[in-house]
């Protein structure tokens, strides 16, 4: 999947991946896609809740070799 910006949040614990995701999305325009890579297992539920609360679309959520990769589309 194509993305416009990549955020590496590996090694960060809650709530830092969400805070950095919010900041990164602020730099994007509507319709652009942010890829977030995190090692915090709590980020799965956090990203789902963040997407619902902010109206940004969670396009995908997958686990790749010990990391979690999320694709978020800015509203």
BELLINPE-V239538 format. One record per residue. RES is the residue in three letters. PHI is phi in whole degrees, -180 to 180 (* if undefined). NEAR is the number of other C-alpha atoms within 12 Angstrom. Layout:
[[RES & PHI & NEAR] [RES & PHI & NEAR]]
//
This chain:
[[UNK & * & 14] [UNK & -78 & 14] [UNK & -144 & 21] [UNK & -98 & 22] [UNK & -146 & 26] [UNK & -118 & 25] [UNK & -119 & 30] [UNK & -98 & 24] [UNK & -111 & 28] [UNK & -64 & 23] [UNK & 85 & 18] [UNK & -96 & 23] [UNK & -104 & 18] [UNK & -51 & 22] [UNK & -100 & 21] [UNK & -58 & 24] [UNK & -59 & 34] [UNK & -71 & 35] [UNK & -62 & 21] [UNK & -68 & 28] [UNK & -64 & 38] [UNK & -60 & 27] [UNK & -64 & 17] [UNK & -66 & 26] [UNK & -65 & 33] [UNK & -63 & 20] [UNK & -83 & 18] [UNK & -98 & 23] [UNK & -102 & 16] [UNK & -52 & 17] [UNK & 93 & 20] [UNK & -77 & 24] [UNK & -115 & 31] [UNK & -110 & 37] [UNK & -102 & 34] [UNK & -119 & 43] [UNK & -114 & 35] [UNK & -136 & 37] [UNK & -108 & 26] [UNK & -81 & 27] [UNK & -61 & 25] [UNK & -71 & 20] [UNK & -69 & 35] [UNK & -61 & 28] [UNK & -69 & 20] [UNK & -62 & 28] [UNK & -67 & 40] [UNK & -62 & 23] [UNK & -66 & 17] [UNK & -60 & 26] [UNK & -62 & 28] [UNK & -64 & 16] [UNK & -70 & 15] [UNK & -98 & 21] [UNK & 85 & 19] [UNK & -77 & 28] [UNK & -92 & 26] [UNK & -85 & 30] [UNK & -76 & 25] [UNK & -158 & 24] [UNK & -146 & 26] [UNK & -132 & 22] [UNK & -105 & 19] [UNK & -131 & 13] [UNK & 51 & 10] [UNK & 85 & 14] [UNK & -124 & 23] [UNK & -112 & 30] [UNK & -118 & 33] [UNK & -119 & 39] [UNK & -116 & 35] [UNK & -119 & 40] [UNK & -103 & 32] [UNK & -69 & 31] [UNK & -73 & 21]]
//
